[in-house]
Amino acid sequence: MNVAWLLEAMLTPEDTHGLQYAADVLLLFASTLAASLHCLFVKPSGTEAR
């Protein structure tokens, strides 16, 4: 996830500020949180854990 955050920060235009920047950071945070929660709470679908 850190690589994705760094790439997103590098690719964000320099003139992005204010509400656009806040929305960008909020979407990044939400996607990171969703991926983390998915990894923590989703159980393997097989009958036997690896």
C-alpha positions, 0 to 999 in steps of 0.5 A, a space after each residue: 500500500 505504501 507504494 500506491 500512496 507514493 505513486 499517487 502522490 507523485 502523479 497528483 498534479 501540483 496545482 491540485 489543492 483544496 477540495 480536490 486534494 482533500 477528496 483525493 486523500 479521502 479516497 486513498 484512505 478509504 481504499 487503503 482501509 477497505 483493503 486492510 479490513 478485507 485482509 483481516 476479516 475475509 476467511 478462505 473459501 476452501 474447506 481447509 486453510 493453508 
